[in-house]
């Protein structure tokens, strides 16, 4: 079954997934990923995890991505959904649209994962273990730390950019964050999260930092809500669509947000109503 809106987004198979018992829905943003999609890995992961589902967001791709995603959905319509953005809006907007849709289906845990699978999908189970163990943790994000025995393969230039991003993240969020740009994150479906994704992001490629900023600013004891998870494995995949110009532009935008935060002028989104609470 297909749901359509007259503007930008098509939803495929929403009814099938909504009818299932949702625990974890992971958004996978896709822009011209036809040559990098590994369908078999996603299918194998879902076969071993009946509580898990994927929401693939086609971000206005101009290649064969949409057709391949629809074919993938047909292979497992109970656990795969496709959201089609008719125009390319960038990764930040693709992730936001996917998270809004997953939260709207009342999944207990939502998240997003890079389509290139630089972070292997089996890390999802590791993240879920932390969520099960610590009830107060609402955000888990992967950290690509060069620890002994960990298989983390990154170029020197990537590490340098990551350190700069982490420094800005610490200023913007007010927490000792080490790595915000790893494309592997899980979040509890809370009112704070729904408020954080209610409005478009403004920091471009660094939207992860802006998302963390919004959540931390509306959450009590944020230092207990965020959990940085050292990844056992991460491999740099060729074909990144992030240009140097985009990184610089996002950095400038993030500096503006940091300045607003310290000037006390940052406007925080209003907390969204919790649909799970009954009206009185």
Backbone as CSV, one residue per row, in Angstrom:
resi,resn,N_x,N_y,N_z,CA_x,CA_y,CA_z,C_x,C_y,C_z
1,UNK,0.841,-1.192,0.000,0.000,0.000,0.000,0.871,1.236,0.000
2,UNK,0.494,2.272,-0.731,1.307,3.461,-0.871,0.545,4.682,-0.415
3,UNK,1.158,5.517,0.421,0.597,6.775,0.855,1.343,7.888,0.128
4,UNK,0.624,8.884,-0.375,1.258,9.949,-1.120,0.809,11.298,-0.596
5,UNK,1.708,12.256,-0.605,1.361,13.622,-0.287,1.515,14.436,-1.558
6,UNK,0.820,15.552,-1.706,0.874,16.296,-2.954,2.153,17.089,-3.128
7,UNK,3.047,17.074,-2.137,4.229,17.934,-2.247,5.494,17.147,-2.509
8,UNK,6.087,16.557,-1.477,7.454,16.098,-1.676,7.701,14.638,-1.375
9,UNK,6.837,13.981,-0.625,7.211,12.696,-0.039,6.212,11.612,-0.375
10,UNK,6.726,10.419,-0.723,5.905,9.228,-0.886,6.288,8.249,0.212
11,UNK,5.295,7.589,0.820,5.556,6.573,1.829,5.094,5.232,1.272
12,UNK,5.959,4.233,1.347,5.620,2.917,0.839,5.588,1.909,1.971
13,UNK,4.517,1.110,2.000,4.409,0.000,2.937,4.287,0.428,4.388
14,UNK,3.819,1.655,4.649,3.707,2.127,6.026,2.745,1.271,6.834
15,UNK,1.654,0.815,6.216,0.645,0.062,6.968,1.179,-1.260,7.464
16,UNK,2.001,-1.934,6.661,2.536,-3.234,7.062,3.437,-3.099,8.266
17,UNK,4.310,-2.100,8.251,5.222,-1.917,9.368,4.484,-1.413,10.595
18,UNK,3.505,-0.524,10.395,2.761,0.007,11.527,1.993,-1.095,12.236
19,UNK,1.601,-2.121,11.486,0.833,-3.215,12.084,1.707,-4.122,12.924
20,UNK,3.011,-4.064,12.706,3.925,-4.914,13.463,4.240,-4.284,14.812
21,UNK,4.815,-5.079,15.697,5.272,-4.551,16.985,6.624,-3.904,16.770
22,UNK,6.646,-2.585,16.865,7.864,-1.859,16.541,8.728,-1.664,17.778
23,UNK,9.962,-2.032,17.655,10.909,-1.713,18.710,11.974,-0.756,18.191
24,UNK,12.640,-1.127,17.106,13.717,-0.294,16.572,13.504,-0.065,15.084
25,UNK,13.488,1.217,14.686,13.407,1.580,13.269,14.625,2.442,12.942
26,UNK,15.415,1.989,11.992,16.649,2.682,11.623,16.484,3.314,10.249
27,UNK,16.717,4.609,10.177,16.622,5.361,8.931,17.937,5.243,8.173
28,UNK,17.842,4.992,6.877,19.027,4.913,6.026,18.873,5.940,4.904
29,UNK,19.523,7.104,4.999,19.418,8.116,3.943,20.193,7.682,2.706
30,UNK,19.585,7.870,1.543,20.212,7.419,0.298,20.137,8.502,-0.771
31,UNK,21.266,8.922,-1.254,21.323,9.819,-2.409,22.301,9.243,-3.419
32,UNK,21.777,8.789,-4.553,22.588,8.178,-5.610,23.477,7.064,-5.055
33,UNK,22.823,6.113,-4.370,23.537,4.996,-3.747,23.380,3.692,-4.530
34,UNK,22.914,3.767,-5.774,22.629,2.551,-6.524,23.845,1.643,-6.653
35,UNK,25.025,2.230,-6.746,26.232,1.422,-6.928,26.875,1.006,-5.610
36,UNK,26.309,1.466,-4.481,26.929,1.132,-3.183,25.996,0.347,-2.272
37,UNK,24.745,0.161,-2.660,23.808,-0.578,-1.814,24.164,-2.064,-1.794
38,UNK,24.185,-2.622,-0.601,24.436,-4.058,-0.454,23.177,-4.684,0.143
39,UNK,22.222,-5.020,-0.721,20.925,-5.480,-0.258,21.015,-6.714,0.629
40,UNK,21.919,-7.639,0.291,21.982,-8.908,1.016,22.314,-8.697,2.494
41,UNK,23.150,-7.711,2.811,23.528,-7.460,4.207,22.327,-6.965,5.001
42,UNK,21.545,-6.066,4.421,20.351,-5.580,5.103,19.355,-6.719,5.328
43,UNK,19.161,-7.554,4.312,18.208,-8.661,4.430,18.659,-9.673,5.472
44,UNK,19.940,-9.983,5.507,20.454,-10.924,6.496,20.298,-10.380,7.914
45,UNK,20.533,-9.086,8.083,20.382,-8.463,9.400,18.942,-8.545,9.872
46,UNK,18.002,-8.261,8.983,16.585,-8.303,9.351,16.128,-9.728,9.645
47,UNK,16.647,-10.689,8.926,16.263,-12.089,9.161,16.633,-12.538,10.565
48,UNK,17.710,-11.973,11.101,18.160,-12.346,12.444,17.565,-11.463,13.535
49,UNK,16.816,-10.430,13.150,16.281,-9.478,14.134,14.854,-9.090,13.756
50,UNK,13.871,-9.895,14.112,12.483,-9.606,13.721,11.914,-8.333,14.330
51,UNK,12.543,-7.794,15.385,12.060,-6.567,16.016,12.553,-5.314,15.287
52,UNK,13.460,-5.495,14.338,14.134,-4.380,13.674,13.502,-4.103,12.315
53,UNK,13.477,-2.838,11.927,13.041,-2.481,10.576,13.894,-1.330,10.065
54,UNK,13.959,-1.197,8.747,14.709,-0.123,8.117,13.764,0.784,7.339
55,UNK,14.017,2.082,7.429,13.302,3.069,6.628,14.332,3.703,5.704
56,UNK,14.312,3.327,4.444,15.229,3.888,3.466,14.617,5.170,2.911
57,UNK,15.374,6.259,2.960,14.896,7.543,2.458,15.653,7.864,1.183
58,UNK,14.936,7.838,0.068,15.527,8.219,-1.207,15.492,9.737,-1.319
59,UNK,16.656,10.347,-1.224,16.755,11.810,-1.173,16.867,12.416,-2.575
60,UNK,15.823,12.214,-3.377,15.785,12.790,-4.718,16.896,12.292,-5.617
61,UNK,17.240,11.030,-5.519,18.336,10.469,-6.323,18.039,10.574,-7.814
62,UNK,19.104,10.723,-8.582,18.961,10.810,-10.041,19.445,9.543,-10.731
63,UNK,19.901,8.565,-9.956,20.328,7.304,-10.551,19.255,6.243,-10.318
64,UNK,19.639,5.012,-10.183,18.689,3.895,-10.062,18.347,3.564,-8.612
65,UNK,18.665,4.469,-7.682,18.472,4.185,-6.256,17.032,3.861,-5.923
66,UNK,16.073,4.670,-6.389,14.676,4.462,-6.013,14.177,3.091,-6.467
67,UNK,14.503,2.693,-7.698,14.053,1.388,-8.190,14.648,0.270,-7.351
68,UNK,15.928,0.386,-7.004,16.562,-0.664,-6.214,15.980,-0.729,-4.810
69,UNK,15.648,0.410,-4.241,15.042,0.407,-2.907,13.653,-0.220,-2.937
70,UNK,12.878,0.057,-3.967,11.548,-0.543,-4.067,11.655,-2.053,-4.246
71,UNK,12.642,-2.495,-5.019,12.853,-3.932,-5.188,13.262,-4.571,-3.866
72,UNK,14.102,-3.869,-3.107,14.517,-4.374,-1.795,13.316,-4.466,-0.858
73,UNK,12.454,-3.471,-0.880,11.265,-3.489,-0.014,10.396,-4.704,-0.303
74,UNK,10.250,-5.050,-1.565,9.414,-6.188,-1.936,9.974,-7.514,-1.427
75,UNK,11.273,-7.546,-1.144,11.876,-8.765,-0.616,11.532,-8.992,0.847
76,UNK,11.191,-7.916,1.576,10.802,-8.034,2.985,9.893,-6.857,3.343
77,UNK,8.654,-6.886,2.873,7.748,-5.740,3.091,7.343,-5.533,4.543
78,UNK,7.545,-6.532,5.404,7.187,-6.378,6.815,8.226,-5.592,7.600
79,UNK,9.454,-5.520,7.095,10.519,-4.869,7.856,11.250,-3.771,7.075
80,UNK,10.815,-3.522,5.855,11.470,-2.498,5.039,10.431,-1.529,4.511
81,UNK,10.740,-0.262,4.638,9.877,0.796,4.134,10.725,1.777,3.334
82,UNK,10.121,2.402,2.351,10.817,3.379,1.529,10.078,4.703,1.587
83,UNK,10.798,5.752,1.921,10.275,7.117,1.881,10.964,7.811,0.713
84,UNK,10.197,8.366,-0.188,10.754,8.968,-1.393,10.602,10.482,-1.347
85,UNK,11.722,11.185,-1.232,11.722,12.639,-1.317,11.907,13.013,-2.776
86,UNK,10.983,13.751,-3.307,10.980,13.997,-4.751,12.085,14.936,-5.204
87,UNK,12.613,15.724,-4.268,13.744,16.596,-4.581,14.840,16.407,-3.544
88,UNK,16.070,16.531,-3.988,17.207,16.367,-3.090,17.255,17.510,-2.081
89,UNK,17.198,17.164,-0.796,17.233,18.169,0.255,18.465,18.081,1.122
90,UNK,19.344,17.109,0.835,20.541,16.922,1.639,20.334,15.885,2.725
91,UNK,21.440,15.372,3.252,21.372,14.298,4.242,20.598,14.709,5.489
92,UNK,20.803,15.950,5.937,20.133,16.398,7.159,18.625,16.293,7.028
93,UNK,18.094,16.745,5.910,16.644,16.718,5.720,16.141,15.298,5.493
94,UNK,16.946,14.468,4.817,16.556,13.073,4.612,16.460,12.343,5.945
95,UNK,17.453,12.554,6.812,17.430,11.928,8.132,16.253,12.448,8.943
96,UNK,16.038,13.747,8.905,14.936,14.337,9.674,13.590,13.783,9.224
97,UNK,13.375,13.691,7.916,12.112,13.156,7.400,11.924,11.703,7.819
98,UNK,13.005,10.924,7.769,12.915,9.529,8.172,12.642,9.372,9.652
99,UNK,13.300,10.175,10.476,13.080,10.106,11.921,11.663,10.530,12.276
100,UNK,11.150,11.569,11.629,9.778,11.995,11.883,8.796,10.874,11.563
101,UNK,9.052,10.198,10.453,8.153,9.114,10.059,8.235,7.955,11.050
102,UNK,9.441,7.588,11.459,9.608,6.487,12.410,8.990,6.832,13.755
103,UNK,9.193,8.062,14.219,8.588,8.479,15.489,7.072,8.477,15.386
104,UNK,6.557,8.865,14.231,5.113,8.874,14.035,4.491,7.492,14.078
105,UNK,5.285,6.466,13.799,4.813,5.088,13.875,5.000,4.496,15.270
106,UNK,5.473,5.352,16.201,5.614,4.976,17.617,6.631,3.866,17.864
107,UNK,7.673,3.816,17.030,8.772,2.905,17.337,9.402,3.324,18.660
108,UNK,9.747,2.359,19.490,10.340,2.682,20.789,11.711,3.324,20.634
109,UNK,12.481,2.811,19.680,13.817,3.318,19.413,13.929,3.612,17.923
110,UNK,14.491,4.760,17.588,14.726,5.110,16.190,16.217,5.418,16.037
111,UNK,16.652,5.592,14.819,18.052,5.906,14.617,18.340,6.141,13.159
112,UNK,19.622,6.347,12.850,20.007,6.466,11.442,21.399,5.903,11.244
113,UNK,21.596,5.362,10.045,22.800,4.604,9.710,23.193,4.943,8.286
114,UNK,24.480,5.118,8.021,24.922,5.421,6.670,24.736,4.223,5.750
115,UNK,24.276,4.506,4.523,23.969,3.449,3.572,25.198,2.673,3.126
116,UNK,26.376,3.296,3.206,27.583,2.600,2.756,28.057,1.531,3.731
117,UNK,27.430,1.472,4.916,27.746,0.466,5.936,29.209,0.527,6.381
118,UNK,29.753,1.756,6.433,31.077,1.927,7.026,31.070,1.397,8.455
119,UNK,29.944,1.613,9.140,29.707,0.959,10.430,28.878,-0.287,10.164
120,UNK,29.372,-1.481,10.423,28.611,-2.707,10.157,27.286,-2.717,10.906
121,UNK,26.290,-3.342,10.312,24.950,-3.358,10.897,24.875,-4.141,12.199
122,UNK,25.803,-5.043,12.436,25.730,-5.804,13.688,25.985,-4.926,14.910
123,UNK,26.474,-3.701,14.693,26.642,-2.774,15.812,25.305,-2.305,16.371
124,UNK,24.236,-2.424,15.581,22.909,-2.034,16.076,22.571,-2.815,17.343
125,UNK,22.836,-4.108,17.334,22.553,-4.942,18.508,23.371,-4.498,19.710
126,UNK,24.606,-4.068,19.486,25.440,-3.572,20.588,24.821,-2.309,21.188
127,UNK,24.333,-1.414,20.334,23.692,-0.195,20.802,22.439,-0.522,21.612
128,UNK,21.659,-1.474,21.115,20.421,-1.851,21.803,20.717,-2.439,23.181
129,UNK,21.821,-3.164,23.311,22.198,-3.727,24.604,22.409,-2.622,25.636
130,UNK,23.044,-1.529,25.209,23.259,-0.394,26.106,21.928,0.229,26.496
131,UNK,21.027,0.381,25.531,19.714,0.964,25.831,18.940,0.090,26.818
132,UNK,19.053,-1.212,26.665,18.370,-2.119,27.593,18.966,-2.039,28.993
133,UNK,20.252,-1.798,29.059,20.930,-1.787,30.355,20.722,-0.480,31.110
134,UNK,20.700,0.641,30.379,20.604,1.956,31.020,19.327,2.665,30.575
135,UNK,18.345,2.677,31.445,17.062,3.285,31.106,17.154,4.789,30.880
136,UNK,18.143,5.442,31.486,18.225,6.890,31.368,18.976,7.348,30.121
137,UNK,19.600,6.435,29.404,20.280,6.795,28.161,19.254,6.933,27.045
138,UNK,19.277,8.076,26.369,18.324,8.306,25.277,19.003,8.481,23.930
139,UNK,20.305,8.704,23.911,21.046,8.879,22.658,22.320,8.052,22.715
140,UNK,22.507,7.162,21.746,23.734,6.379,21.635,24.343,6.667,20.267
141,UNK,25.631,6.986,20.250,26.261,7.296,18.970,27.629,6.635,18.892
142,UNK,27.958,6.172,17.704,29.216,5.476,17.512,30.407,6.410,17.538
143,UNK,31.512,5.937,18.114,32.756,6.706,18.177,33.863,5.892,17.519
144,UNK,34.517,6.509,16.550,35.561,5.816,15.795,36.918,6.049,16.455
145,UNK,37.098,5.462,17.620,38.331,5.658,18.376,39.351,4.587,18.039
146,UNK,40.603,5.004,17.944,41.692,4.091,17.599,42.156,3.345,18.840
147,UNK,41.308,2.491,19.376,41.652,1.714,20.559,42.324,0.407,20.154
148,UNK,43.102,-0.140,21.080,43.828,-1.374,20.814,42.857,-2.493,20.424
149,UNK,43.114,-3.121,19.289,42.309,-4.233,18.840,41.091,-3.856,18.017
150,UNK,40.737,-2.569,18.008,39.581,-2.132,17.225,39.992,-1.926,15.769
151,UNK,39.110,-2.349,14.856,39.414,-2.260,13.419,38.851,-0.953,12.862
152,UNK,39.530,0.152,13.119,39.089,1.464,12.674,40.042,1.952,11.591
153,UNK,39.553,2.038,10.364,40.386,2.429,9.236,39.945,3.791,8.717
154,UNK,40.734,4.823,9.012,40.414,6.190,8.600,41.670,6.877,8.070
155,UNK,41.483,7.772,7.117,42.608,8.535,6.602,42.986,9.628,7.601
156,UNK,44.201,10.137,7.470,44.668,11.205,8.347,43.803,12.442,8.204
157,UNK,43.407,12.771,6.975,42.583,13.960,6.757,41.221,13.822,7.420
158,UNK,40.648,12.637,7.362,39.356,12.397,8.015,39.473,12.554,9.525
159,UNK,40.568,12.048,10.087,40.754,12.169,11.528,40.898,13.624,11.944
160,UNK,41.587,14.400,11.123,41.780,15.817,11.438,40.447,16.555,11.422
161,UNK,39.635,16.306,10.400,38.314,16.944,10.312,37.458,16.529,11.494
162,UNK,37.530,15.253,11.867,36.738,14.742,12.978,37.092,15.435,14.284
163,UNK,38.375,15.696,14.502,38.797,16.361,15.736,38.276,17.790,15.802
164,UNK,38.282,18.464,14.655,37.748,19.829,14.608,36.254,19.815,14.902
165,UNK,35.528,18.866,14.295,34.090,18.745,14.529,33.794,18.446,15.992
166,UNK,34.597,17.577,16.600,34.390,17.214,18.001,34.601,18.418,18.906
167,UNK,35.592,19.241,18.576,35.848,20.436,19.381,34.651,21.387,19.320
168,UNK,34.093,21.574,18.127,32.924,22.434,17.993,31.715,21.819,18.691
169,UNK,31.609,20.498,18.619,30.484,19.829,19.274,30.527,20.028,20.783
170,UNK,31.723,19.966,21.366,31.840,20.162,22.810,31.387,21.564,23.217
171,UNK,31.683,22.551,22.372,31.249,23.915,22.653,29.748,24.078,22.436
172,UNK,29.234,23.461,21.383,27.827,23.640,21.031,26.889,22.898,21.966
173,UNK,27.299,21.716,22.415,26.423,20.866,23.226,26.729,20.989,24.713
174,UNK,27.983,21.345,25.048,28.343,21.455,26.451,28.631,20.119,27.094
175,UNK,29.003,19.123,26.289,29.322,17.793,26.794,30.651,17.351,26.192
176,UNK,31.395,16.478,26.877,32.705,16.039,26.382,32.593,15.007,25.262
177,UNK,32.028,15.412,24.152,31.782,14.510,23.026,33.065,14.311,22.223
178,UNK,33.319,13.069,21.812,34.528,12.769,21.059,34.321,12.618,19.566
179,UNK,33.136,12.186,19.144,32.914,11.931,17.716,31.418,12.058,17.424
180,UNK,31.042,13.109,16.694,29.617,13.288,16.356,29.290,12.861,14.942
181,UNK,30.294,12.746,14.064,30.004,12.590,12.643,29.981,11.153,12.159
182,UNK,30.159,10.203,13.046,29.985,8.810,12.647,28.506,8.580,12.327
183,UNK,28.225,7.989,11.173,26.839,7.826,10.740,26.153,6.631,11.341
184,UNK,26.214,6.476,12.654,25.568,5.359,13.348,25.045,5.860,14.678
185,UNK,23.715,5.970,14.786,23.114,6.532,16.000,21.764,5.884,16.264
186,UNK,21.474,5.662,17.568,20.151,5.227,18.009,19.640,6.219,19.040
187,UNK,18.322,6.475,19.028,17.714,7.433,19.944,16.360,6.902,20.410
188,UNK,16.057,7.100,21.680,14.722,6.744,22.157,13.705,7.731,21.584
189,UNK,12.536,7.225,21.300,11.460,8.057,20.768,10.812,8.811,21.935
190,UNK,11.342,9.989,22.211,10.879,10.793,23.343,10.313,12.125,22.842
191,UNK,9.657,12.832,23.738,9.159,14.153,23.399,10.286,15.100,23.047
192,UNK,11.431,14.969,23.730,12.579,15.818,23.429,13.085,15.573,22.013
193,UNK,13.128,14.307,21.600,13.577,14.011,20.245,12.589,14.568,19.221
194,UNK,11.297,14.358,19.451,10.309,14.847,18.478,10.351,16.363,18.364
195,UNK,10.623,17.047,19.482,10.772,18.501,19.427,12.030,18.879,18.655
196,UNK,13.088,18.107,18.823,14.366,18.420,18.186,14.314,18.289,16.669
197,UNK,13.434,17.424,16.165,13.357,17.226,14.711,12.139,17.916,14.108
198,UNK,11.478,18.756,14.895,10.275,19.430,14.399,10.595,20.472,13.340
199,UNK,11.782,21.088,13.436,12.177,22.132,12.494,13.427,21.698,11.729
200,UNK,13.581,22.174,10.481,14.778,21.813,9.697,16.065,22.236,10.395
201,UNK,17.126,21.506,10.109,18.430,21.854,10.645,19.059,22.961,9.804
202,UNK,19.964,23.698,10.409,20.604,24.823,9.720,22.110,24.648,9.576
203,UNK,22.669,23.580,10.157,24.119,23.412,10.187,24.653,22.506,9.089
204,UNK,23.815,22.183,8.082,24.291,21.397,6.951,24.869,20.064,7.348
205,UNK,26.113,19.813,6.914,26.776,18.533,7.151,26.939,18.252,8.639
206,UNK,26.959,19.282,9.474,27.115,19.107,10.920,25.774,19.078,11.646
207,UNK,24.744,18.608,10.965,23.416,18.574,11.585,23.388,17.692,12.820
208,UNK,24.271,16.680,12.910,24.312,15.809,14.093,24.580,16.630,15.353
209,UNK,25.496,17.582,15.236,25.814,18.440,16.379,24.605,19.279,16.752
210,UNK,23.919,19.801,15.752,22.729,20.612,16.020,21.629,19.772,16.664
211,UNK,21.472,18.537,16.214,20.496,17.637,16.821,20.835,17.397,18.286
212,UNK,22.102,17.098,18.576,22.522,16.883,19.958,22.285,18.144,20.793
213,UNK,22.570,19.298,20.217,22.376,20.560,20.916,20.917,20.739,21.320
214,UNK,20.015,20.459,20.398,18.586,20.634,20.673,18.107,19.671,21.749
215,UNK,18.570,18.431,21.677,18.149,17.445,22.670,18.707,17.800,24.051
216,UNK,19.994,18.138,24.108,20.628,18.453,25.388,19.988,19.669,26.045
217,UNK,19.582,20.650,25.232,19.037,21.890,25.782,17.660,21.705,26.390
218,UNK,16.972,20.626,26.044,15.615,20.407,26.555,15.518,19.161,27.430
219,UNK,16.683,18.628,27.841,16.719,17.382,28.603,17.388,17.616,29.955
220,UNK,16.779,17.099,31.004,17.386,17.170,32.328,18.582,16.221,32.391
221,UNK,19.657,16.650,33.039,20.882,15.868,33.194,21.357,15.267,31.864
222,UNK,21.627,16.094,30.866,22.033,15.566,29.566,23.284,14.700,29.618
223,UNK,24.145,14.922,30.616,25.361,14.114,30.709,25.044,12.646,30.963
224,UNK,23.845,12.337,31.433,23.431,10.951,31.652,22.615,10.415,30.488
225,UNK,22.225,11.266,29.568,21.343,10.860,28.468,22.111,10.429,27.225
226,UNK,23.347,10.927,27.097,24.153,10.630,25.916,25.180,9.547,26.241
227,UNK,25.330,8.610,25.315,26.278,7.506,25.517,27.103,7.339,24.249
228,UNK,28.411,7.532,24.388,29.322,7.388,23.257,29.861,5.963,23.227
229,UNK,29.620,5.273,22.121,29.922,3.848,22.006,31.137,3.619,21.104
230,UNK,32.297,3.262,21.658,33.447,2.964,20.806,33.131,1.792,19.878
231,UNK,33.315,2.000,18.596,32.989,0.962,17.622,34.132,-0.052,17.513
232,UNK,33.807,-1.342,17.462,34.864,-2.335,17.273,35.403,-2.336,15.852
233,UNK,34.575,-1.789,14.903,34.966,-1.849,13.497,34.348,-0.678,12.731
234,UNK,35.142,-0.039,11.902,34.656,1.019,11.003,35.621,1.133,9.842
235,UNK,35.091,1.138,8.628,35.932,1.190,7.442,35.519,2.355,6.557
236,UNK,36.484,3.149,6.176,36.200,4.273,5.289,35.845,3.754,3.895
237,UNK,34.713,4.225,3.387,34.218,3.770,2.089,34.394,4.889,1.065
238,UNK,34.916,4.546,-0.100,35.081,5.551,-1.144,33.726,5.987,-1.684
239,UNK,33.682,7.200,-2.219,32.455,7.677,-2.837,31.683,8.658,-1.988
240,UNK,32.328,9.240,-0.958,31.649,10.226,-0.118,31.199,11.409,-0.957
241,UNK,29.973,11.897,-0.680,29.410,13.008,-1.447,29.580,14.339,-0.728
242,UNK,30.326,14.342,0.365,30.541,15.571,1.126,31.781,16.271,0.582
243,UNK,31.603,17.470,0.061,32.712,18.222,-0.510,33.424,19.034,0.573
244,UNK,34.659,19.438,0.264,35.384,20.294,1.191,34.670,21.605,1.422
245,UNK,34.053,22.131,0.371,33.308,23.382,0.507,32.135,23.213,1.468
246,UNK,31.452,22.062,1.385,30.307,21.818,2.276,30.762,21.727,3.724
247,UNK,31.932,21.122,3.955,32.456,21.001,5.319,32.773,22.381,5.886
248,UNK,33.409,23.223,5.069,33.750,24.570,5.529,32.495,25.385,5.800
249,UNK,31.520,25.295,4.901,30.277,26.036,5.085,29.555,25.593,6.348
250,UNK,29.525,24.283,6.600,28.881,23.775,7.811,29.619,24.237,9.055
251,UNK,30.949,24.300,8.962,31.730,24.773,10.099,31.415,26.213,10.455
252,UNK,31.267,27.042,9.437,30.908,28.448,9.670,29.525,28.547,10.306
253,UNK,28.578,27.749,9.794,27.226,27.750,10.362,27.246,27.290,11.815
254,UNK,28.079,26.300,12.120,28.154,25.808,13.486,28.770,26.846,14.422
255,UNK,29.758,27.586,13.939,30.332,28.652,14.758,29.278,29.692,15.105
256,UNK,28.379,29.955,14.164,27.285,30.885,14.440,26.369,30.365,15.539
257,UNK,26.070,29.062,15.513,25.221,28.472,16.548,25.910,28.496,17.909
258,UNK,27.214,28.250,17.903,27.959,28.296,19.165,27.925,29.706,19.741
259,UNK,28.112,30.697,18.870,28.091,32.087,19.329,26.728,32.441,19.910
260,UNK,25.658,31.994,19.262,24.311,32.256,19.772,24.090,31.589,21.116
261,UNK,24.625,30.365,21.252,24.442,29.641,22.524,25.083,30.396,23.672
262,UNK,26.300,30.877,23.457,27.002,31.558,24.536,26.483,32.974,24.762
263,UNK,25.777,33.505,23.764,25.158,34.813,23.948,23.766,34.681,24.548
264,UNK,23.319,33.424,24.735,22.000,33.181,25.318,20.854,33.486,24.383
265,UNK,21.133,33.458,23.069,20.102,33.834,22.112,19.588,32.662,21.293
266,UNK,20.113,31.474,21.553,19.698,30.324,20.759,18.252,29.972,21.051
267,UNK,17.436,29.967,20.007,16.032,29.620,20.165,15.888,28.108,20.126
268,UNK,15.348,27.580,21.175,15.176,26.137,21.260,13.786,25.760,20.805
269,UNK,13.639,24.614,20.124,12.323,24.201,19.680,11.417,23.880,20.854
270,UNK,10.143,24.161,20.687,9.166,23.845,21.720,8.995,22.345,21.830
271,UNK,8.911,21.843,23.041,8.763,20.408,23.241,7.470,19.921,22.624
272,UNK,7.591,18.881,21.799,6.408,18.346,21.130,5.530,17.583,22.104
273,UNK,4.254,17.566,21.804,3.323,16.813,22.640,3.604,15.333,22.497
274,UNK,3.480,14.609,23.569,3.720,13.172,23.573,2.434,12.451,23.200
275,UNK,2.350,11.839,22.005,1.106,11.207,21.577,0.755,9.976,22.381
276,UNK,1.722,9.460,23.172,1.427,8.253,23.958,0.674,8.583,25.237
277,UNK,0.594,9.898,25.594,-0.125,10.287,26.789,-1.591,10.531,26.473
278,UNK,-2.446,9.935,27.258,-3.869,10.110,27.019,-4.315,11.500,27.474
279,UNK,-5.227,12.089,26.704,-5.746,13.411,27.069,-6.694,13.301,28.238
280,UNK,-6.653,14.293,29.129,-7.525,14.278,30.292,-8.497,15.457,30.206
